Amino acid sequence: MSTLKEILTRRPVAATIRLTVPAGGARPAPPVGPALGQYRLNLMAFCKDFNARTQKYKAEMPMAVVITAFKDNTFEFTVRSPSVTWYLKKAAGIENGSSRPGHVTASTISLQHVYEIAKVKQQDPYCQYMPLESICKSIIGTANSMGIKVQKELD
């Protein structure tokens, strides 16, 4: 429940923008420039803040960003870690998933890989209160739909 002070100080939201930007690689060029420019947001302020927040990640890691643009030309943003599919492709060492999941196996990974991915994803704001076991089950389901087989241990 919101307090009276929070209700009175809320700023009207102009838009919610979702982007995928490489870690440490935000520049005022596409895709960031046109997406933020149409709402008259400060591009350089976003680029500097984003690059500062993502400097601990490896370069070229695709980070999901949710930007909330307000009508007074200010913004807030949250940075999430890369998608589970990106981590699974890196762990399996493949470029794409299977064209026929369930029939053709693209690669195999171990439960250790799944556990490591789950620990990273648990740091996301949306997953931080989820149990690790639930996140692992979700990752295993994603791997199956990509045609990646999950084994207890690799041979």
JOBELJO-V275411 format. One record per residue. N is the residue number from 1. RES is the residue in one letter. PHI is phi in whole degrees, -180 to 180 (999 if undefined). D_FIRST is the distance of its C-alpha to the first C-alpha in Angstrom with 2 decimals. Layout:
n: <N/N>
res: <RES/RES>
phi: <PHI/PHI>
d_first: <D_FIRST/D_FIRST>
This chain:
n: <1/2/3/4/5/6/7/8/9/10/11/12/13/14/15/16/17/18/19/20/21/22/23/24/25/26/27/28/29/30/31/32/33/34/35/36/37/38/39/40/41/42/43/44/45/46/47/48/49/50/51/52/53/54/55/56/57/58/59/60/61/62/63/64/65/66/67/68/69/70/71/72/73/74/75/76/77/78/79/80/81/82/83/84/85/86/87/88/89/90/91/92/93/94/95/96/97/98/99/100/101/102/103/104/105/106/107/108/109/110/111/112/113/114/115/116/117/118/119/120/121/122/123/124/125/126/127/128/129/130/131/132/133/134/135/136/137/138/139/140/141/142/143/144/145/146/147/148/149/150/151/152/153/154/155>
res: <M/S/T/L/K/E/I/L/T/R/R/P/V/A/A/T/I/R/L/T/V/P/A/G/G/A/R/P/A/P/P/V/G/P/A/L/G/Q/Y/R/L/N/L/M/A/F/C/K/D/F/N/A/R/T/Q/K/Y/K/A/E/M/P/M/A/V/V/I/T/A/F/K/D/N/T/F/E/F/T/V/R/S/P/S/V/T/W/Y/L/K/K/A/A/G/I/E/N/G/S/S/R/P/G/H/V/T/A/S/T/I/S/L/Q/H/V/Y/E/I/A/K/V/K/Q/Q/D/P/Y/C/Q/Y/M/P/L/E/S/I/C/K/S/I/I/G/T/A/N/S/M/G/I/K/V/Q/K/E/L/D>
phi: <999/-81/-84/-62/-64/-64/-67/-73/-98/-68/-101/-69/-89/-85/-166/-117/-112/-114/-134/-119/-126/-63/-60/69/-121/-78/-131/-74/-101/-58/-88/-72/-56/-64/-66/-87/-64/-69/-105/58/-91/-76/-65/-67/-64/-63/-60/-65/-64/-63/-64/-69/-71/-104/-70/-77/-90/-67/-64/69/-79/-73/-100/-86/-125/-115/-106/-103/-96/-99/-70/-91/64/-108/-151/-132/-145/-120/-111/-112/-70/-58/-67/-63/-63/-64/-63/-64/-65/-67/-66/-82/73/-121/-89/-133/-77/-73/-76/-132/-63/94/-109/-117/-90/-78/-168/-130/-134/-98/-64/-62/-61/-61/-64/-65/-64/-64/-64/-70/-69/-69/-77/-64/-61/-83/-113/-69/-104/-83/-67/-61/-63/-66/-65/-62/-62/-64/-66/-63/-63/-65/-63/-62/-73/-94/84/-104/-88/-106/-115/-62/-143/-79/-77>
d_first: <0.00/3.81/6.61/9.67/11.74/9.94/10.14/13.71/14.83/14.03/17.39/18.63/19.48/23.15/23.38/22.46/25.71/26.62/29.83/31.96/33.73/36.20/35.15/36.58/38.05/35.88/38.31/38.07/40.13/39.03/36.53/34.39/36.26/36.14/32.53/31.25/34.07/33.24/29.96/31.94/30.17/32.08/33.81/35.32/32.14/30.51/33.70/34.02/30.43/30.61/34.05/33.05/30.11/32.32/35.53/35.15/35.52/38.92/39.96/39.71/36.91/34.82/31.25/28.45/26.53/23.49/23.67/21.11/23.27/22.01/24.11/25.29/27.13/24.98/23.51/21.56/22.69/22.21/25.35/25.77/28.93/31.60/31.40/32.62/35.61/36.74/36.69/38.52/41.17/41.75/42.05/44.41/46.36/46.33/45.73/44.48/43.50/45.87/46.91/47.09/44.49/45.58/49.21/49.79/48.37/47.70/47.39/46.28/43.89/43.37/40.40/40.45/39.63/36.70/35.40/35.76/33.91/31.05/30.83/30.58/27.98/25.78/25.28/23.46/19.73/19.34/21.66/21.05/19.52/22.06/25.18/28.33/30.15/27.82/28.19/31.96/32.19/30.52/32.98/35.89/34.99/34.90/38.24/39.78/38.83/40.50/43.64/43.19/44.30/42.54/45.00/44.74/47.14/49.12/52.88>
